[in-house]
Every structure is written in structure tokens, then in C-alpha cells.
Amino acid sequence: MKGDIIVVKGGGDVASGSIQKLHRSGFRVLVLEIENPTSIRRTVCFSEAIFNGEMSIEGIKSVYVKNEEEVLSAWKDNNIPVMIDPKGVYIDKLKPIAVVDAIIAKKNTGMKKDIAPITIAIGPGFEAGKDVDIVVESNRGHNLGKLIFSGYADENTGNPGNIEGFTIDRVLYSPCEGVFKSNHKIGDVVKTGEVVASVNGKNIYAKIDGLIRGLIRSDTLVTEGFKVGDVDPRVNQINNCFTISDKARAIGGAVLEAVMISRNKFNYEN
């Protein structure tokens, strides 16, 4: 088993773009997650290994692990270990060269610059040079994937990405607090006004025609206004539901660049 260890906090769809590129580039990647991830685009989230035991995305497999021995075994098999460790206990145990915060929480949930020789965070909520070494811009537009060495990423706009003129209408939100239920699956085609899911008996309707690109797991406890899914108007592009997005790839490339820049600097100084 060769390659520097990198810990990625979060295994959602944006994080998985970074995980893929780091793994392909020869790093030993460990993904740390919470007990019940609430990913929307579950078909492209390495964190799904927590529920299924394993998860394959574009030919790369992640596996759910519970201890250090299983982490080492996963790396030996050229897989990506995913572990429930929201407090980052295994960061201290494994001493990675880098830690990447890819939770996309829009705030700092405990990331510190001194937890590893290299620290990187994606999106708003972090100050580059203080909370982490480098922040990666996650806002769509001209600066997507830009490396920030001092200061902050753009604030969260709250506006979903524009697909064929649709933004907010693409997204499905919970109407109340309760348990999410749906008989639909990712890749299903729906019509405007069709019931996609419900929370405590209150229906969630599709606002546009399209295919379901993301949907959280049934029986998930949600709060009012919680994002539970999204509909893509491009019904002829169903393969997009099962491949890493353009945004995740762009951010992943930026994370890899940030790691390489920082590793070269770290090796030079040490």
C-alpha cells in the first residue's frame, strides 16, 4: 500500500468528485461520515456504502469499514474506505498528510488548520489562512474551483443551479417536519403536479416535467424546508443521474491541485 493518506470529511456528491480524483491520483483516501448521511444524489455518493456495504461510482468502489484493520484492507484492495466518524478520531490515529472538509455545510463544523500538514475546505464558512490553508470556491460561475489562499469563498446564494432555465422549481423541499416517504427512485420520469413523495402525509409535488436526479432515502427524518430531491428537465440525459456532475469534477480538480501545491511546498520546507 503506497501513497500518502488523505482524509475527506463528507462523502456526498460534491465530495465524491474530489474523492474520485484523489483516489485515481494514487492517494489513500479515507472518507469520514455521520451515521445517517442525507445525500440527495445518492447514486453518485461514496457515502452510500454506509447503507449498502459498498458503493461503486464510475468503476471505483467504496466500502463501509468499522476499524483501522478494515481501513488498511480496503486500501490493499484499491477500494475507498468509508467510516462513521463525525468527530474525526481517525485523523489523529492515521496522521494523514491532508484533511479535506467536503461536508458543504456552508459553515465550519469543527475544521482546524493544525489537524494535518495540509488542510483544505470546500465552499463558504471557512477563512483561508486561518481555519484552513486553502478554500475552494464552490459557487457556480466564473470562479468555480478557484483556490483561495487568503479570505473566504462566496457566501451561499441559496439559488439552485440553472438547468434549461429552471432553478428553484427543480428542487423538492419538505413541507413540514416529519418522516420522508417516497415510492419513486432516482431516474424516474415525473410530470408537473405529480406526487413525488410525502412527509407526515403532506404531499410533495413535481413543479416541472423531468427525471428525478436526486432523492433522499425513505424513512429519513426531515425538518420543514429540508431539501429532499431535485428534478432535471433533461429527460433524455438519464445517465447524468449515475455519473459525477460537472460541478463536482471541477471542484475535485481544484482540490487535487490544492493538495499537490501544498504537498510540494510542505516537502520543500521539511
Summary of the structure (lengths in Angstrom):
residues: 270
radius of gyration: 18.6
end to end distance: 23.3
largest distance: 60.9
contacts: 921
relative contact order: 0.17
helix: 27%
strand: 28%
